C-alpha cells in the first residue's frame, strides 16, 4: 500500500511542477480566480504540506523552517502566493527538497508510526504517518486539479486528457455542454 501511495504521490508532484513549464514568471504568479489561486502559490503551499505532515508531524522537521512559517505569515495566506523576491527556481527548489525529505520519511517509517500535527486542535493532533501520507496524496492531487484549470485559463493547456480531442472537437464538446446548461437558465 505504501508503495502505491508513494508512486501516485511522485507522479502527481511531477504533474504539479509540469504546469509551470513554458510559462512566464507573470503567468506562474498571477491570480486567475477570485480566491487568488495561482500556479506558483500552489507549489509554495505544497512545500509546507510536505514538510509539516510528512516531516515535522512525525518527528522529522526540516533543517530550516520555511520563511513564511518562521514569521507566522503562513496564517495570513503567505504560503499561497510568491512574493517578488521568491523566484520560481527558489520555490521549486524548496518543493523538491521537501519532497525528498518526505520520500525519506516514506522509506523509513511504517504506516502506523505515531504522528502529531502541531497546528491541529490539541484533542485531534494524534494520528499516524499513514493517515498523513494519505492526506498529502489527497492534497497534492487536489491542487494538481486546480493547476490543470489554472493552466487551461492561461494558455489552453488542459489536463491529461487535453489531447483527447482537437481544437474543433473541444469547441463542439463545450458547445454541447453549454446548450444543455442553457435549458436550465430560466429555471
CNS distance restraints for C-alpha pairs under 8 A (distance, minus, plus):
assign (resid   1 and name CA) (resid   5 and name CA) 6.31 0.50 0.50
assign (resid   2 and name CA) (resid   6 and name CA) 6.08 0.50 0.50
assign (resid   2 and name CA) (resid 106 and name CA) 7.65 0.50 0.50
assign (resid   2 and name CA) (resid 111 and name CA) 7.36 0.50 0.50
assign (resid   3 and name CA) (resid   7 and name CA) 6.01 0.50 0.50
assign (resid   4 and name CA) (resid   8 and name CA) 6.16 0.50 0.50
assign (resid   5 and name CA) (resid   9 and name CA) 6.02 0.50 0.50
assign (resid   5 and name CA) (resid 133 and name CA) 7.62 0.50 0.50
assign (resid   5 and name CA) (resid 134 and name CA) 7.28 0.50 0.50
assign (resid   5 and name CA) (resid 137 and name CA) 7.00 0.50 0.50
assign (resid   6 and name CA) (resid  10 and name CA) 6.07 0.50 0.50
assign (resid   6 and name CA) (resid 103 and name CA) 7.83 0.50 0.50
assign (resid   6 and name CA) (resid 106 and name CA) 7.47 0.50 0.50
assign (resid   7 and name CA) (resid  11 and name CA) 6.23 0.50 0.50
assign (resid   8 and name CA) (resid  12 and name CA) 6.13 0.50 0.50
assign (resid   8 and name CA) (resid 137 and name CA) 7.34 0.50 0.50
assign (resid   9 and name CA) (resid  13 and name CA) 6.07 0.50 0.50
assign (resid   9 and name CA) (resid 136 and name CA) 7.90 0.50 0.50
assign (resid   9 and name CA) (resid 137 and name CA) 5.34 0.50 0.50
assign (resid   9 and name CA) (resid 140 and name CA) 7.27 0.50 0.50
assign (resid   9 and name CA) (resid 141 and name CA) 7.91 0.50 0.50
assign (resid  10 and name CA) (resid  14 and name CA) 6.30 0.50 0.50
assign (resid  11 and name CA) (resid  15 and name CA) 6.40 0.50 0.50
assign (resid  12 and name CA) (resid  16 and name CA) 6.17 0.50 0.50
assign (resid  12 and name CA) (resid 140 and name CA) 6.62 0.50 0.50
assign (resid  12 and name CA) (resid 141 and name CA) 6.07 0.50 0.50
assign (resid  12 and name CA) (resid 144 and name CA) 6.87 0.50 0.50
assign (resid  13 and name CA) (resid  17 and name CA) 6.37 0.50 0.50
assign (resid  13 and name CA) (resid 140 and name CA) 6.85 0.50 0.50
assign (resid  13 and name CA) (resid 144 and name CA) 7.88 0.50 0.50
assign (resid  14 and name CA) (resid  18 and name CA) 6.05 0.50 0.50
assign (resid  15 and name CA) (resid  19 and name CA) 6.50 0.50 0.50
assign (resid  15 and name CA) (resid 144 and name CA) 6.79 0.50 0.50
assign (resid  16 and name CA) (resid  20 and name CA) 7.73 0.50 0.50
assign (resid  16 and name CA) (resid  43 and name CA) 7.36 0.50 0.50
assign (resid  16 and name CA) (resid 140 and name CA) 7.94 0.50 0.50
assign (resid  16 and name CA) (resid 143 and name CA) 7.77 0.50 0.50
assign (resid  16 and name CA) (resid 144 and name CA) 5.18 0.50 0.50
assign (resid  16 and name CA) (resid 147 and name CA) 6.73 0.50 0.50
assign (resid  17 and name CA) (resid  21 and name CA) 7.39 0.50 0.50
assign (resid  17 and name CA) (resid  43 and name CA) 7.42 0.50 0.50
assign (resid  17 and name CA) (resid  92 and name CA) 7.65 0.50 0.50
assign (resid  19 and name CA) (resid  39 and name CA) 7.44 0.50 0.50
assign (resid  19 and name CA) (resid 147 and name CA) 6.56 0.50 0.50
assign (resid  19 and name CA) (resid 148 and name CA) 7.19 0.50 0.50
assign (resid  19 and name CA) (resid 151 and name CA) 6.47 0.50 0.50
assign (resid  20 and name CA) (resid  28 and name CA) 6.23 0.50 0.50
assign (resid  20 and name CA) (resid  39 and name CA) 6.95 0.50 0.50
assign (resid  20 and name CA) (resid  40 and name CA) 7.47 0.50 0.50
assign (resid  23 and name CA) (resid  27 and name CA) 5.92 0.50 0.50
assign (resid  23 and name CA) (resid  28 and name CA) 6.29 0.50 0.50
assign (resid  24 and name CA) (resid  28 and name CA) 6.29 0.50 0.50
assign (resid  25 and name CA) (resid  29 and name CA) 6.29 0.50 0.50
assign (resid  25 and name CA) (resid  88 and name CA) 7.40 0.50 0.50
assign (resid  26 and name CA) (resid  30 and name CA) 5.87 0.50 0.50
assign (resid  27 and name CA) (resid 154 and name CA) 6.97 0.50 0.50
assign (resid  28 and name CA) (resid  38 and name CA) 6.73 0.50 0.50
assign (resid  28 and name CA) (resid  39 and name CA) 5.27 0.50 0.50
assign (resid  28 and name CA) (resid  40 and name CA) 5.37 0.50 0.50
assign (resid  29 and name CA) (resid  38 and name CA) 5.62 0.50 0.50
assign (resid  29 and name CA) (resid  39 and name CA) 6.22 0.50 0.50
assign (resid  29 and name CA) (resid  40 and name CA) 5.52 0.50 0.50
assign (resid  29 and name CA) (resid  41 and name CA) 6.94 0.50 0.50
assign (resid  29 and name CA) (resid  81 and name CA) 7.00 0.50 0.50
assign (resid  29 and name CA) (resid  82 and name CA) 6.53 0.50 0.50
assign (resid  30 and name CA) (resid  36 and name CA) 7.90 0.50 0.50
assign (resid  30 and name CA) (resid  38 and name CA) 5.72 0.50 0.50
assign (resid  30 and name CA) (resid  39 and name CA) 7.84 0.50 0.50
assign (resid  31 and name CA) (resid  35 and name CA) 7.79 0.50 0.50
assign (resid  31 and name CA) (resid  36 and name CA) 4.47 0.50 0.50
assign (resid  31 and name CA) (resid  37 and name CA) 5.25 0.50 0.50
assign (resid  31 and name CA) (resid  38 and name CA) 4.77 0.50 0.50
assign (resid  32 and name CA) (resid  36 and name CA) 6.40 0.50 0.50
assign (resid  32 and name CA) (resid  37 and name CA) 6.34 0.50 0.50
assign (resid  32 and name CA) (resid  38 and name CA) 6.39 0.50 0.50
assign (resid  32 and name CA) (resid 150 and name CA) 6.70 0.50 0.50
assign (resid  32 and name CA) (resid 153 and name CA) 7.52 0.50 0.50
assign (resid  33 and name CA) (resid  37 and name CA) 6.07 0.50 0.50
assign (resid  37 and name CA) (resid  41 and name CA) 6.95 0.50 0.50
assign (resid  37 and name CA) (resid  42 and name CA) 7.32 0.50 0.50
assign (resid  37 and name CA) (resid  80 and name CA) 7.11 0.50 0.50
assign (resid  37 and name CA) (resid  81 and name CA) 7.71 0.50 0.50
assign (resid  38 and name CA) (resid  42 and name CA) 6.37 0.50 0.50
assign (resid  38 and name CA) (resid  80 and name CA) 7.68 0.50 0.50
assign (resid  38 and name CA) (resid  81 and name CA) 6.86 0.50 0.50
assign (resid  38 and name CA) (resid 147 and name CA) 7.79 0.50 0.50
assign (resid  38 and name CA) (resid 150 and name CA) 7.01 0.50 0.50
assign (resid  39 and name CA) (resid  43 and name CA) 6.71 0.50 0.50
assign (resid  39 and name CA) (resid 147 and name CA) 5.97 0.50 0.50
assign (resid  39 and name CA) (resid 150 and name CA) 6.95 0.50 0.50
assign (resid  39 and name CA) (resid 151 and name CA) 7.81 0.50 0.50
assign (resid  40 and name CA) (resid  44 and name CA) 6.28 0.50 0.50
assign (resid  40 and name CA) (resid  81 and name CA) 6.57 0.50 0.50
assign (resid  40 and name CA) (resid  82 and name CA) 6.39 0.50 0.50
assign (resid  40 and name CA) (resid  88 and name CA) 7.14 0.50 0.50
assign (resid  40 and name CA) (resid  91 and name CA) 7.74 0.50 0.50
assign (resid  41 and name CA) (resid  45 and name CA) 6.04 0.50 0.50
assign (resid  41 and name CA) (resid  79 and name CA) 6.62 0.50 0.50
assign (resid  41 and name CA) (resid  80 and name CA) 4.28 0.50 0.50
assign (resid  41 and name CA) (resid  81 and name CA) 3.84 0.50 0.50
assign (resid  41 and name CA) (resid  82 and name CA) 5.64 0.50 0.50
assign (resid  42 and name CA) (resid  46 and name CA) 6.13 0.50 0.50
assign (resid  42 and name CA) (resid  80 and name CA) 6.03 0.50 0.50
assign (resid  42 and name CA) (resid  81 and name CA) 7.40 0.50 0.50
assign (resid  42 and name CA) (resid 143 and name CA) 6.63 0.50 0.50
assign (resid  42 and name CA) (resid 147 and name CA) 7.66 0.50 0.50
assign (resid  43 and name CA) (resid  47 and name CA) 6.29 0.50 0.50
assign (resid  43 and name CA) (resid  91 and name CA) 7.22 0.50 0.50
assign (resid  43 and name CA) (resid  92 and name CA) 6.96 0.50 0.50
assign (resid  43 and name CA) (resid  95 and name CA) 6.75 0.50 0.50
assign (resid  44 and name CA) (resid  48 and name CA) 6.96 0.50 0.50
assign (resid  44 and name CA) (resid  79 and name CA) 5.77 0.50 0.50
assign (resid  44 and name CA) (resid  80 and name CA) 6.41 0.50 0.50
assign (resid  44 and name CA) (resid  81 and name CA) 7.04 0.50 0.50
assign (resid  44 and name CA) (resid  82 and name CA) 7.31 0.50 0.50
assign (resid  44 and name CA) (resid  91 and name CA) 6.09 0.50 0.50
assign (resid  44 and name CA) (resid  92 and name CA) 7.72 0.50 0.50
assign (resid  44 and name CA) (resid  95 and name CA) 6.96 0.50 0.50
assign (resid  45 and name CA) (resid  49 and name CA) 6.47 0.50 0.50
assign (resid  45 and name CA) (resid  79 and name CA) 4.91 0.50 0.50
assign (resid  45 and name CA) (resid  80 and name CA) 5.45 0.50 0.50
assign (resid  46 and name CA) (resid  50 and name CA) 6.11 0.50 0.50
assign (resid  46 and name CA) (resid  95 and name CA) 7.20 0.50 0.50
assign (resid  46 and name CA) (resid 139 and name CA) 7.93 0.50 0.50
assign (resid  46 and name CA) (resid 140 and name CA) 6.86 0.50 0.50
assign (resid  47 and name CA) (resid  51 and name CA) 6.35 0.50 0.50
assign (resid  47 and name CA) (resid  94 and name CA) 6.67 0.50 0.50
assign (resid  47 and name CA) (resid  95 and name CA) 4.70 0.50 0.50
assign (resid  47 and name CA) (resid  98 and name CA) 5.81 0.50 0.50
assign (resid  47 and name CA) (resid  99 and name CA) 7.60 0.50 0.50
assign (resid  48 and name CA) (resid  52 and name CA) 5.87 0.50 0.50
assign (resid  48 and name CA) (resid  66 and name CA) 7.48 0.50 0.50
assign (resid  48 and name CA) (resid  79 and name CA) 7.64 0.50 0.50
assign (resid  48 and name CA) (resid  98 and name CA) 7.79 0.50 0.50
assign (resid  49 and name CA) (resid  53 and name CA) 5.88 0.50 0.50
assign (resid  49 and name CA) (resid  54 and name CA) 7.86 0.50 0.50
assign (resid  49 and name CA) (resid 136 and name CA) 6.84 0.50 0.50
assign (resid  50 and name CA) (resid  54 and name CA) 5.55 0.50 0.50
assign (resid  50 and name CA) (resid  55 and name CA) 7.02 0.50 0.50
assign (resid  50 and name CA) (resid  98 and name CA) 5.80 0.50 0.50
assign (resid  50 and name CA) (resid  99 and name CA) 6.33 0.50 0.50
assign (resid  50 and name CA) (resid 102 and name CA) 6.20 0.50 0.50
assign (resid  50 and name CA) (resid 136 and name CA) 6.79 0.50 0.50
assign (resid  51 and name CA) (resid  55 and name CA) 4.85 0.50 0.50
assign (resid  51 and name CA) (resid  56 and name CA) 6.28 0.50 0.50
assign (resid  51 and name CA) (resid  61 and name CA) 6.95 0.50 0.50
assign (resid  51 and name CA) (resid  62 and name CA) 6.61 0.50 0.50
assign (resid  51 and name CA) (resid  98 and name CA) 5.60 0.50 0.50
assign (resid  51 and name CA) (resid  99 and name CA) 7.90 0.50 0.50
assign (resid  51 and name CA) (resid 101 and name CA) 7.33 0.50 0.50
assign (resid  51 and name CA) (resid 102 and name CA) 6.88 0.50 0.50
assign (resid  52 and name CA) (resid  56 and name CA) 4.82 0.50 0.50
assign (resid  52 and name CA) (resid  57 and name CA) 5.81 0.50 0.50
assign (resid  52 and name CA) (resid  61 and name CA) 7.41 0.50 0.50
assign (resid  52 and name CA) (resid 117 and name CA) 7.56 0.50 0.50
assign (resid  53 and name CA) (resid  57 and name CA) 5.27 0.50 0.50
assign (resid  53 and name CA) (resid  58 and name CA) 7.40 0.50 0.50
assign (resid  53 and name CA) (resid 117 and name CA) 6.90 0.50 0.50
assign (resid  53 and name CA) (resid 132 and name CA) 5.83 0.50 0.50
assign (resid  53 and name CA) (resid 133 and name CA) 7.52 0.50 0.50
assign (resid  53 and name CA) (resid 136 and name CA) 7.18 0.50 0.50
assign (resid  54 and name CA) (resid  58 and name CA) 6.43 0.50 0.50
assign (resid  54 and name CA) (resid  60 and name CA) 7.80 0.50 0.50
assign (resid  54 and name CA) (resid 101 and name CA) 7.98 0.50 0.50
assign (resid  54 and name CA) (resid 102 and name CA) 5.27 0.50 0.50
assign (resid  54 and name CA) (resid 105 and name CA) 6.53 0.50 0.50
assign (resid  54 and name CA) (resid 106 and name CA) 7.85 0.50 0.50
assign (resid  54 and name CA) (resid 129 and name CA) 7.14 0.50 0.50
assign (resid  54 and name CA) (resid 132 and name CA) 6.77 0.50 0.50
assign (resid  54 and name CA) (resid 133 and name CA) 6.76 0.50 0.50
assign (resid  54 and name CA) (resid 136 and name CA) 7.92 0.50 0.50
assign (resid  55 and name CA) (resid  59 and name CA) 6.42 0.50 0.50
assign (resid  55 and name CA) (resid  60 and name CA) 4.46 0.50 0.50
assign (resid  55 and name CA) (resid  61 and name CA) 4.97 0.50 0.50
assign (resid  55 and name CA) (resid  62 and name CA) 6.75 0.50 0.50
assign (resid  55 and name CA) (resid 101 and name CA) 7.07 0.50 0.50
assign (resid  55 and name CA) (resid 102 and name CA) 6.27 0.50 0.50
assign (resid  55 and name CA) (resid 105 and name CA) 6.96 0.50 0.50
assign (resid  56 and name CA) (resid  60 and name CA) 4.95 0.50 0.50
assign (resid  56 and name CA) (resid  61 and name CA) 3.95 0.50 0.50
assign (resid  56 and name CA) (resid  62 and name CA) 7.07 0.50 0.50
assign (resid  56 and name CA) (resid 117 and name CA) 7.80 0.50 0.50
assign (resid  57 and name CA) (resid  61 and name CA) 7.62 0.50 0.50
assign (resid  57 and name CA) (resid 115 and name CA) 5.30 0.50 0.50
assign (resid  57 and name CA) (resid 116 and name CA) 4.94 0.50 0.50
assign (resid  57 and name CA) (resid 117 and name CA) 4.90 0.50 0.50
assign (resid  57 and name CA) (resid 118 and name CA) 6.79 0.50 0.50
assign (resid  58 and name CA) (resid 113 and name CA) 7.63 0.50 0.50
assign (resid  58 and name CA) (resid 114 and name CA) 6.74 0.50 0.50
assign (resid  58 and name CA) (resid 115 and name CA) 4.72 0.50 0.50
assign (resid  58 and name CA) (resid 116 and name CA) 6.62 0.50 0.50
assign (resid  58 and name CA) (resid 129 and name CA) 6.76 0.50 0.50
assign (resid  59 and name CA) (resid 115 and name CA) 7.66 0.50 0.50
assign (resid  60 and name CA) (resid 105 and name CA) 7.78 0.50 0.50
assign (resid  62 and name CA) (resid  98 and name CA) 7.89 0.50 0.50
assign (resid  62 and name CA) (resid 101 and name CA) 7.51 0.50 0.50
assign (resid  65 and name CA) (resid  69 and name CA) 6.59 0.50 0.50
assign (resid  65 and name CA) (resid  70 and name CA) 5.94 0.50 0.50
assign (resid  66 and name CA) (resid  70 and name CA) 6.08 0.50 0.50
assign (resid  67 and name CA) (resid  71 and name CA) 6.23 0.50 0.50
assign (resid  68 and name CA) (resid  72 and name CA) 5.99 0.50 0.50
assign (resid  68 and name CA) (resid  73 and name CA) 5.15 0.50 0.50
assign (resid  68 and name CA) (resid  74 and name CA) 5.14 0.50 0.50
assign (resid  68 and name CA) (resid  78 and name CA) 6.25 0.50 0.50
assign (resid  68 and name CA) (resid  79 and name CA) 6.50 0.50 0.50
assign (resid  69 and name CA) (resid  73 and name CA) 6.40 0.50 0.50
assign (resid  69 and name CA) (resid  74 and name CA) 5.43 0.50 0.50
assign (resid  72 and name CA) (resid  76 and name CA) 7.83 0.50 0.50
assign (resid  73 and name CA) (resid  77 and name CA) 6.72 0.50 0.50
assign (resid  73 and name CA) (resid  78 and name CA) 5.35 0.50 0.50
assign (resid  73 and name CA) (resid  79 and name CA) 7.76 0.50 0.50
assign (resid  74 and name CA) (resid  78 and name CA) 4.72 0.50 0.50
assign (resid  74 and name CA) (resid  79 and name CA) 5.27 0.50 0.50
assign (resid  77 and name CA) (resid  81 and name CA) 7.77 0.50 0.50
assign (resid  78 and name CA) (resid  82 and name CA) 7.87 0.50 0.50
assign (resid  82 and name CA) (resid  86 and name CA) 5.79 0.50 0.50
assign (resid  82 and name CA) (resid  87 and name CA) 7.66 0.50 0.50
assign (resid  86 and name CA) (resid  90 and name CA) 6.16 0.50 0.50
assign (resid  86 and name CA) (resid  91 and name CA) 6.59 0.50 0.50
assign (resid  87 and name CA) (resid  91 and name CA) 6.29 0.50 0.50
assign (resid  88 and name CA) (resid  92 and name CA) 5.88 0.50 0.50
assign (resid  89 and name CA) (resid  93 and name CA) 5.76 0.50 0.50
assign (resid  90 and name CA) (resid  94 and name CA) 6.22 0.50 0.50
assign (resid  91 and name CA) (resid  95 and name CA) 6.16 0.50 0.50
assign (resid  92 and name CA) (resid  96 and name CA) 6.11 0.50 0.50
assign (resid  93 and name CA) (resid  97 and name CA) 6.20 0.50 0.50
assign (resid  94 and name CA) (resid  98 and name CA) 6.09 0.50 0.50
assign (resid  95 and name CA) (resid  99 and name CA) 6.11 0.50 0.50
assign (resid  96 and name CA) (resid 100 and name CA) 6.16 0.50 0.50
assign (resid  97 and name CA) (resid 101 and name CA) 6.12 0.50 0.50
assign (resid  98 and name CA) (resid 102 and name CA) 6.14 0.50 0.50
assign (resid  99 and name CA) (resid 103 and name CA) 6.04 0.50 0.50
assign (resid 100 and name CA) (resid 104 and name CA) 6.33 0.50 0.50
assign (resid 101 and name CA) (resid 105 and name CA) 6.58 0.50 0.50
assign (resid 102 and name CA) (resid 106 and name CA) 6.19 0.50 0.50
assign (resid 103 and name CA) (resid 107 and name CA) 6.12 0.50 0.50
assign (resid 104 and name CA) (resid 108 and name CA) 6.10 0.50 0.50
assign (resid 105 and name CA) (resid 109 and name CA) 5.67 0.50 0.50
assign (resid 106 and name CA) (resid 110 and name CA) 7.50 0.50 0.50
assign (resid 109 and name CA) (resid 113 and name CA) 6.28 0.50 0.50
assign (resid 109 and name CA) (resid 129 and name CA) 7.57 0.50 0.50
assign (resid 110 and name CA) (resid 129 and name CA) 7.26 0.50 0.50
assign (resid 110 and name CA) (resid 130 and name CA) 7.46 0.50 0.50
assign (resid 111 and name CA) (resid 128 and name CA) 6.69 0.50 0.50
assign (resid 111 and name CA) (resid 129 and name CA) 5.20 0.50 0.50
assign (resid 111 and name CA) (resid 130 and name CA) 4.01 0.50 0.50
assign (resid 111 and name CA) (resid 131 and name CA) 7.60 0.50 0.50
assign (resid 112 and name CA) (resid 128 and name CA) 5.42 0.50 0.50
assign (resid 112 and name CA) (resid 129 and name CA) 6.05 0.50 0.50
assign (resid 112 and name CA) (resid 130 and name CA) 6.07 0.50 0.50
assign (resid 113 and name CA) (resid 128 and name CA) 5.53 0.50 0.50
assign (resid 113 and name CA) (resid 129 and name CA) 5.30 0.50 0.50
assign (resid 113 and name CA) (resid 130 and name CA) 7.46 0.50 0.50
assign (resid 114 and name CA) (resid 126 and name CA) 7.37 0.50 0.50
assign (resid 114 and name CA) (resid 127 and name CA) 6.14 0.50 0.50
assign (resid 114 and name CA) (resid 128 and name CA) 4.59 0.50 0.50
assign (resid 114 and name CA) (resid 129 and name CA) 6.14 0.50 0.50
assign (resid 115 and name CA) (resid 125 and name CA) 7.86 0.50 0.50
assign (resid 115 and name CA) (resid 126 and name CA) 5.89 0.50 0.50
assign (resid 115 and name CA) (resid 127 and name CA) 5.04 0.50 0.50
assign (resid 115 and name CA) (resid 128 and name CA) 4.78 0.50 0.50
assign (resid 115 and name CA) (resid 129 and name CA) 5.69 0.50 0.50
assign (resid 116 and name CA) (resid 125 and name CA) 4.91 0.50 0.50
assign (resid 116 and name CA) (resid 126 and name CA) 4.60 0.50 0.50
assign (resid 116 and name CA) (resid 127 and name CA) 5.93 0.50 0.50
assign (resid 116 and name CA) (resid 128 and name CA) 7.69 0.50 0.50
assign (resid 117 and name CA) (resid 125 and name CA) 4.95 0.50 0.50
assign (resid 117 and name CA) (resid 126 and name CA) 6.87 0.50 0.50
assign (resid 117 and name CA) (resid 127 and name CA) 7.74 0.50 0.50
assign (resid 118 and name CA) (resid 122 and name CA) 7.99 0.50 0.50
assign (resid 118 and name CA) (resid 125 and name CA) 6.65 0.50 0.50
assign (resid 119 and name CA) (resid 125 and name CA) 7.76 0.50 0.50
assign (resid 120 and name CA) (resid 124 and name CA) 6.27 0.50 0.50
assign (resid 120 and name CA) (resid 125 and name CA) 5.27 0.50 0.50
assign (resid 121 and name CA) (resid 125 and name CA) 6.06 0.50 0.50
assign (resid 127 and name CA) (resid 131 and name CA) 6.71 0.50 0.50
assign (resid 127 and name CA) (resid 132 and name CA) 7.61 0.50 0.50
assign (resid 128 and name CA) (resid 132 and name CA) 6.46 0.50 0.50
assign (resid 129 and name CA) (resid 133 and name CA) 6.04 0.50 0.50
assign (resid 130 and name CA) (resid 134 and name CA) 6.29 0.50 0.50
assign (resid 131 and name CA) (resid 135 and name CA) 6.28 0.50 0.50
assign (resid 132 and name CA) (resid 136 and name CA) 6.16 0.50 0.50
assign (resid 133 and name CA) (resid 137 and name CA) 6.21 0.50 0.50
assign (resid 134 and name CA) (resid 138 and name CA) 6.11 0.50 0.50
assign (resid 135 and name CA) (resid 139 and name CA) 5.97 0.50 0.50
assign (resid 136 and name CA) (resid 140 and name CA) 5.93 0.50 0.50
assign (resid 137 and name CA) (resid 141 and name CA) 6.16 0.50 0.50
assign (resid 138 and name CA) (resid 142 and name CA) 5.94 0.50 0.50
assign (resid 139 and name CA) (resid 143 and name CA) 6.21 0.50 0.50
assign (resid 140 and name CA) (resid 144 and name CA) 6.01 0.50 0.50
assign (resid 141 and name CA) (resid 145 and name CA) 6.25 0.50 0.50
assign (resid 142 and name CA) (resid 146 and name CA) 6.65 0.50 0.50
assign (resid 143 and name CA) (resid 147 and name CA) 6.12 0.50 0.50
assign (resid 144 and name CA) (resid 148 and name CA) 6.24 0.50 0.50
assign (resid 145 and name CA) (resid 149 and name CA) 6.58 0.50 0.50
assign (resid 145 and name CA) (resid 159 and name CA) 7.95 0.50 0.50
assign (resid 146 and name CA) (resid 150 and name CA) 6.21 0.50 0.50
assign (resid 147 and name CA) (resid 151 and name CA) 5.95 0.50 0.50
assign (resid 148 and name CA) (resid 152 and name CA) 6.17 0.50 0.50
assign (resid 148 and name CA) (resid 157 and name CA) 7.77 0.50 0.50
assign (resid 148 and name CA) (resid 158 and name CA) 5.60 0.50 0.50
assign (resid 148 and name CA) (resid 159 and name CA) 5.15 0.50 0.50
assign (resid 149 and name CA) (resid 153 and name CA) 6.26 0.50 0.50
assign (resid 149 and name CA) (resid 158 and name CA) 6.75 0.50 0.50
assign (resid 149 and name CA) (resid 159 and name CA) 7.70 0.50 0.50
assign (resid 150 and name CA) (resid 154 and name CA) 6.31 0.50 0.50
assign (resid 151 and name CA) (resid 155 and name CA) 6.22 0.50 0.50
assign (resid 151 and name CA) (resid 156 and name CA) 6.68 0.50 0.50
assign (resid 151 and name CA) (resid 157 and name CA) 5.84 0.50 0.50
assign (resid 151 and name CA) (resid 158 and name CA) 6.51 0.50 0.50
assign (resid 152 and name CA) (resid 156 and name CA) 4.04 0.50 0.50
assign (resid 152 and name CA) (resid 157 and name CA) 4.68 0.50 0.50
assign (resid 152 and name CA) (resid 158 and name CA) 4.79 0.50 0.50
assign (resid 152 and name CA) (resid 159 and name CA) 7.92 0.50 0.50
assign (resid 157 and name CA) (resid 162 and name CA) 6.91 0.50 0.50
assign (resid 158 and name CA) (resid 162 and name CA) 5.00 0.50 0.50
assign (resid 165 and name CA) (resid 169 and name CA) 5.15 0.50 0.50
assign (resid 165 and name CA) (resid 170 and name CA) 5.84 0.50 0.50
assign (resid 166 and name CA) (resid 170 and name CA) 6.22 0.50 0.50
assign (resid 167 and name CA) (resid 171 and name CA) 6.17 0.50 0.50
assign (resid 168 and name CA) (resid 172 and name CA) 6.19 0.50 0.50
assign (resid 169 and name CA) (resid 173 and name CA) 6.11 0.50 0.50
assign (resid 170 and name CA) (resid 174 and name CA) 6.01 0.50 0.50
assign (resid 171 and name CA) (resid 175 and name CA) 6.12 0.50 0.50
assign (resid 172 and name CA) (resid 176 and name CA) 6.19 0.50 0.50
assign (resid 173 and name CA) (resid 177 and name CA) 6.43 0.50 0.50
assign (resid 174 and name CA) (resid 178 and name CA) 6.17 0.50 0.50
assign (resid 175 and name CA) (resid 179 and name CA) 6.06 0.50 0.50
assign (resid 176 and name CA) (resid 180 and name CA) 6.33 0.50 0.50
assign (resid 177 and name CA) (resid 181 and name CA) 6.26 0.50 0.50
assign (resid 178 and name CA) (resid 182 and name CA) 6.07 0.50 0.50
assign (resid 179 and name CA) (resid 183 and name CA) 6.82 0.50 0.50
assign (resid 180 and name CA) (resid 184 and name CA) 7.70 0.50 0.50
assign (resid 181 and name CA) (resid 185 and name CA) 6.82 0.50 0.50
